[in-house]
């Protein structure tokens, strides 16, 4: 079944999932020619290996705790934390506990 993607003007609830987080999956919220927004779910102990994307990204931690690893730096993201990275910046994520984040990827034009 295809995932529902929000339409322009549609309100999306990004409240913490609470107990439902343990069974939640990553969900694409919207994808346009300019950007993509994803509710990224990472389970405790999981890692997303070092990678990079062409355009700038933002990460907003909605719940849980993750470590964002950058070349020469590690940054803890807790609920309410927000960060942006330049396009092409290598990064990886490690979840200290179940977490969900709003990931926004801007596409290079």
N, C-alpha and C positions, 0 to 999 in steps of 0.2 A: 504494500500500500504506500502511495506517495505521501511524503510529509506535507502538512499544510504550511504554506509560506504566507506571511502577512502581506496584506494589500496596502497601498498608500493610504494613510489616514487611519489604519486599523491600530487600536491600542493592544499592546502585548504585555501580559503580566510577567514581570521578571522578579516577583517576590521570591524569597528563599523557598525551596521545596520542602524543607524540614524533613520529616520522616520519609517522604517520597523520594528523597535524593538517593537513597540506597538502591533503588531500582530504576532510576532515571537514566536516560541515554542522551547523548549529544543530539541537539536539534538545530537544523538550519531554520533561521527565522525569516530571512529575506535575502535575495540576491538580485542585484541590479547591474547595469553596466558599470556603475561607479564603485559599488561596495557590496560586501557580503557580511551579514551579522549572524552569529551562531551562539547558541547557549551551549557552551562546552562543559561536559561533565567528566570529571576525572575521579576515579576511585582511589581511596587511601592506598598508598604504596605504589601506585601506577606512575609511569614516566612516559612522557612524550619526548622522543629522542631529538637531538639537535637538528634543526631544520631552519629554513628561511623562506620568506615569500617576497615577491618582487616589490609590492607596494607597502606603505606604512600600515601598522596594525595598532589597535588598542586592546587592552585587557582590563576588564573591570571585575574584580572578585565579588561575587554575589553572596557566597557562603562557603564555609570551609577555609582551609589554608593550603596554599601551594607555594613552592619555591620556583622562581623564574631564574634560570641560569643563563647568564650572558658571558661573553668572553671576559674573564677577569673579574666577574662580579656575580653574586647571588643575592636575590631580592625576595623577601617574604611578602606575599600578597595575602591579606586578611580581608574579611568582609568590609566592603566600602573602599578598598584600595583600587586605584586606577593608574595605569601606566601606558605610555605610547612608545613604540619603537619605530625607527626609520626603516624604510623598505630595504630588504636585503640583510638585515641584522640577524646573525645566527642566534638562536635561542632554543631552550628546552624547558620543560616543566616537570616538576615532581610534586605529587600530592602527599602532604603530611596527614590529611584526613579527607574524607569524601568532600568534593568541592564542585561548585558550578561557577562559571565565569561567562561574562558577555565578551565574546571575541568579535571585533570588527576589523575586516580586512579591506583596505582601500586599494582599488585596482589602478596600476600605473597606466597612464594614458599616453 
